[in-house]
Amino acid sequence: MPDARSPDTLSRQQREAIEAAVFRRFVTHLRKRTDVQNIDLMTLGGFCRNCLSKWFCEEAEKSGVALDYEAVRSDIYDMPYSEWKKRYQK
């Protein structure tokens, strides 16, 4: 493994690729942790899966892309939100 370096030495493209990979990994982690309720995330972290969906839509809009919130939310949950609620919401 090469010597470790500071993130501020990355090119913009390298940093964005790593950030995108981290985001995908985070979403995958949340999909697996269905035992963690959104209220738990909100209480402890100040955000939830729905917040991530809204942020995704907002950032897309800044780039001139309109995304359907429900479609984005289904992507974050890996299923329609209504289905996730039936299966996992306590």
C-alpha positions as CSV (number, residue, x, y, z in Angstrom):
1,M,0.0,0.0,0.0
2,P,1.4,3.5,-0.8
3,D,2.1,6.0,1.9
4,A,-1.1,7.5,3.3
5,R,-1.8,11.1,2.3
6,S,-4.2,13.9,3.3
7,P,-7.6,14.0,1.5
8,D,-6.8,17.6,0.4
9,T,-4.1,16.3,-1.9
10,L,-6.7,14.5,-4.0
11,S,-7.8,15.8,-7.4
12,R,-11.4,16.9,-7.6
13,Q,-12.2,13.9,-9.7
14,Q,-10.5,11.5,-7.2
15,R,-12.3,13.0,-4.3
16,E,-15.7,13.0,-5.9
17,A,-15.2,9.3,-6.9
18,I,-14.3,8.4,-3.3
19,E,-17.2,10.4,-1.9
20,A,-19.6,8.7,-4.3
21,A,-18.3,5.3,-3.3
22,V,-18.7,6.2,0.4
23,F,-22.2,7.4,-0.2
24,R,-23.1,4.1,-2.0
25,R,-21.5,2.2,0.9
26,F,-23.5,4.2,3.4
27,V,-26.8,3.6,1.6
28,T,-26.0,-0.1,1.4
29,H,-25.3,-0.1,5.1
30,L,-28.6,1.6,5.9
31,R,-30.5,-0.9,3.7
32,K,-29.0,-3.8,5.7
33,R,-29.7,-2.2,9.0
34,T,-33.5,-2.2,8.8
35,D,-33.5,-2.6,12.6
36,V,-32.4,1.0,12.9
37,Q,-35.5,3.2,12.7
38,N,-35.6,6.6,11.1
39,I,-36.6,8.1,14.5
40,D,-33.4,6.6,16.0
41,L,-31.3,8.2,13.2
42,M,-33.1,11.6,13.7
43,T,-32.6,11.5,17.5
44,L,-29.0,10.6,17.4
45,G,-27.8,12.0,14.1
46,G,-30.2,14.7,13.1
47,F,-31.0,13.0,9.8
48,C,-32.8,9.9,8.4
49,R,-33.2,8.0,5.2
50,N,-35.9,10.5,4.1
51,C,-33.4,13.3,4.6
52,L,-30.9,11.6,2.4
53,S,-33.6,11.3,-0.3
54,K,-34.4,15.0,0.0
55,W,-30.8,16.0,-0.1
56,F,-30.2,13.9,-3.2
57,C,-33.1,15.6,-5.0
58,E,-31.9,19.1,-3.9
59,E,-28.4,18.5,-5.1
60,A,-29.7,17.2,-8.4
61,E,-31.8,20.3,-8.8
62,K,-28.8,22.5,-8.2
63,S,-27.3,20.7,-11.3
64,G,-30.5,21.4,-13.3
65,V,-31.9,17.9,-12.9
66,A,-35.4,17.4,-11.5
67,L,-35.8,14.0,-9.8
68,D,-38.9,12.4,-8.5
69,Y,-38.6,12.3,-4.7
70,E,-40.6,9.1,-4.3
71,A,-38.3,7.4,-6.9
72,V,-35.2,8.6,-5.1
73,R,-36.7,7.5,-1.8
74,S,-37.4,4.0,-3.2
75,D,-33.8,3.9,-4.3
76,I,-32.5,4.8,-0.9
77,Y,-34.7,2.2,0.8
78,D,-34.2,-0.3,-2.0
79,M,-38.0,-0.7,-2.2
80,P,-41.0,1.6,-2.1
81,Y,-41.3,3.5,1.2
82,S,-44.7,2.1,1.9
83,E,-43.3,-1.4,1.6
84,W,-40.4,-0.6,3.9
85,K,-42.8,0.8,6.5
86,K,-44.9,-2.4,6.4
87,R,-42.0,-4.6,6.8
88,Y,-39.7,-2.8,9.2
89,Q,-41.2,0.3,10.8
90,K,-42.0,-0.4,14.5
